[in-house]
Amino acid sequence: MRQLVTPISFPVARLVRLTLFALLLSASSLYAQFPGWPASSEEAQKDTLVLTNHRLGSAASGTYSILHSRSLSGGDTDTLGRYLGLYSNFQYLPESQRFFTTADLTGGFYYIDRNLQHREAVEFSNAPGGETYFFGVRQIVTDNQGEHFFFYQRNVPRGLNGFFYMGINDSVHTEVYNNVQEPMDMILDHSNLALYMLLNNNNGTIIRYTHDTGVIDTLNVAPSRVMAMDFHAESGTLFYYNDGRFYRSNVNDLAQREEIIRAASFSDAGPFTFTKMHYDHNQNRLFVAFRVNSHLNQAFEIRLDETPEVTTLNLPNHGFVQSMVYFEDTNSLVSLGAGMTNLSTGNIFLEYDFDSGVTHVPGSNQAEVMVFDRASGYVYQIEQTHSRTAYLITRMYPDGSARELVAWMPMNSMANRYLSTIRIDETGRRLLYLWINGAGNEYIGSINLNDIHDRGVVHEFETDGPRMIASFDYDEVNDMFYYLHLDEGFYKCDASFDSCNLHWARGNDTYSQFTDLDNAYPNILMKVVPESNHLFFNVHGVGIRYVNLDNAQEAVLLRTTFENATMRNLQYNPDLQLLTMYEQIGFQRTLRGFSLPNAETAVDERFDTGNQLTSGLVVVFDPSVLVSIDDALVTTLPTEIMLGQNYPNPFNPTTRIPFTLQESGNVTLEVYDVTGRKVATLMNGMLPAGTHTVSFDARDLSSGLYLYRLSTGSSVEARMMTLIK
């Protein structure tokens, strides 16, 4: 089995933005006079942005959510990302460089651009209008020119159940195969418009329909159920997964099949595990995704050499993988993840960059909460998938660039339906969040902001029932945690949770509105503000209250709201000294900011009644940090070769090794044991100048000290690391 090596070569433009933004924040203090704009020219360059996420209509109507940025100093509203709806699968059309897909809930065929930002409907010349015409289309394929369409449709009201064909100039679609079984896969041979249909309950057979002749024949591929397939038209090679093994056969001589590899040699997937595969003919390899349970995928690359080599792909899990395609030019894999079963509607597009190890998230899902990390300039978001099967934690810059996945959190029960609290620990460089584990226990988790793969548990709560911890916050000035127990009140704990005391007992009427826990979680948030020595919290239909951090005798009402108002996303902006939140009263949605301590309104941004606001955030941002590469290249490239300490260290069994190159050149990174024996070569080839990270998997090595050495044309550096099993 070949070890996966993922050098992280951050794009120079991102490195420029991040470096200059960090220097800017450390070199000058951000202004805090508000309301009233700062007078100095240096401060006047900065802008205060309102970031908002809106849900437009509903997922069932085929509309989408949209992420907006608006300056408080005036100007247009920028669209940073949009979610384009729910899809069943996709096909990439290389000639037009766009995706072809179908919206499952509304029907209709669509083209989506390569960046997954815009979609347009396929216009048939003579097809009748109306959304119901293509309602119930689940899977689709087309030729590369987008003139011939084959699809499976299950539309009970119209009596359509089976496989159909429709040309771009046709007025009706023609049934080609009548069968109520939803297919596991459909593949089109573009050379002769032959459609291959893999039915869900097949017994080792594949149905083939040849469009030119209208002939339907049954291909006896395997003696038992086939779980996945792909086809290379030029060679006529059919790849498929059967009885826990991968095979290939020529479609014209199926009796002669060749076993490629057994899944048991690299995975715990069973013979009937739902599987998706994609054949990359340029590099003669298969990309394979197994759905080993309702929320977990295993992904692999199988190089089809004389002796197949398998690489485990660290792809994020986002439900059952329905479609995937590899892009040679960007060395990335785009995948569409579904819900909890293989037949669920797809909802998440992800693009995994093999060079950087970064997973990009095109578009924008429904963001529930936003927080701002001033040190890096990233905005972190909690996003809920539109089919309500998972949460995503993502990050991006305030201009919408460098958007990537941080964590994927499956909703495996109604007990963890809401993930409504994330906090930034700027001093400790970690992201904190409240979640629930598989045993049903709530916990505060942490993600290392310098290495998002480094995660841990700060504290696991012991409660009498599920979902009793409504919210939490961390006071990094005093190194204390606060959390809200729904039945009891606020607790104050030291950083290790060794000592926790009831700081403020819940009153009899404080949370009377929260008899339904489903309403409690998205509507209760708390925020510690050490500068004012207060803990603020919002109460549905009451307003914002606060208690003293030293001695909480009673909760003081800071600001009232209407009885049926919803208040969410309570945050504190230390640069502006504002407490911010968004409020919904009927159809009126407003992002508000209050100065402390007098709760004077400093921000009052109202939004259209048709755009349902789901989250909002006020950030201070300097547009000048987004400079061109030509202006900043000389000052931002590394000035020396540097080999960093591996992290984590000690480790078991994987770790990551960072290093920086002054200029491009041939690089060798090797690992030695204490006897001087070389145990691994992690890198041996050309790399560009910049910052890189290489992964090291030591599962086959014994515990002990190891030396890793970086060699370039003119320099050699080495460090020690410790493996503990």
BELFEN-V808478 format. One line per field, one symbol per residue. ss: DSSP state (A for helix, B for strand, O for the rest). burial: 1 if it has 16 or more other C-alpha atoms within 10 Angstrom, else 0. A space follows every 50 residues. Layout:
ss: ???
burial: ???
//
This chain:
ss: OOOOOOOOOOOAAAAAAAAAAAAAAAAOOOOOOOOOOOOOAAAAOBBBBB BBBBBBOOAAAOOOBBBBBBBOOOOOOBBBBBOOOOBBBBBBBOOOOBBB BBBOOOOOBBBBBOOOOOBBBOOOOOOOOOAAAAOOBBBBBBOOOOOBBB BBBBBOOOOBBBBBBBBOOOOOOBBBBOOOOOBBBBBBBOOOOBBBBBBO OOOOBBBBBBOOOOBBBBBBOOOOOBBBBBBBOOOOBBBBBBOOBBBBBB OOBBBBBBBBBBAAAOOOOOOOOOBBBBBBOOOOBBBBBBBBBOOBBBBB BBBOOOOOBBBBBOOOOOOOBBBBBBBOOOOBBBBBBOOOOOOOOBOBBB BBBOOOOOBBOOOOOBBBBBBBBOOOOBBBBBBBOOOOOBBBBBBBBOOO OOOBBBBBBBOOOAAAOOOOOBBBBOOOOBBBBBBBOOOOOBBBBBBBOO OOOOBBBBBBOOOOOOOOBBBBBBBOOOOBBBBBBOOOBBBBBBOOOOOB BBBBBOOOOOOOOOOOAAAAAAAOOBBBBOOOOBBBBBBOOOBBBBBBOO OOOOOBBBBBOOOOOBBBBBBBBOOOOBBBBBBBBOOBBBBBBBBOOOOO BBBBBBBOOOBBBBBBBBBBBBAAAOOOAAAAAAAAOOOOOBBOOOBOOO BOOBBBBBBBBOOOBBBBBBBBBOOOOBBBBBBBBBBOOBBBBBBBBOOO OOOBBBBBBBBOOOOBBBBBBBBOO
burial: 00111111110110111111100110000110010000000000011111 11111100100111111111100000001111111111111110000111 11111111111110010010000100100000111111111111010111 11111000011111111000001011100011111111110011111110 01011111111000010000110011111111000011111111111111 10010010011110000010101111111100001111111101111111 11100000011111111111111111000001111111110101111111 11111111111111111111111111111111111110111111111111 01111111111100111111111110001111111100011111111110 00001000110000001111111111000111111100111111101001 01111100001011000001111111111000011111111111111110 01001001001000111111111101111111110001111111100000 11100010001111111111110010000000000111001110111101 10101111111010001111111000001111100010111111111100 0000011111110000010111100
//
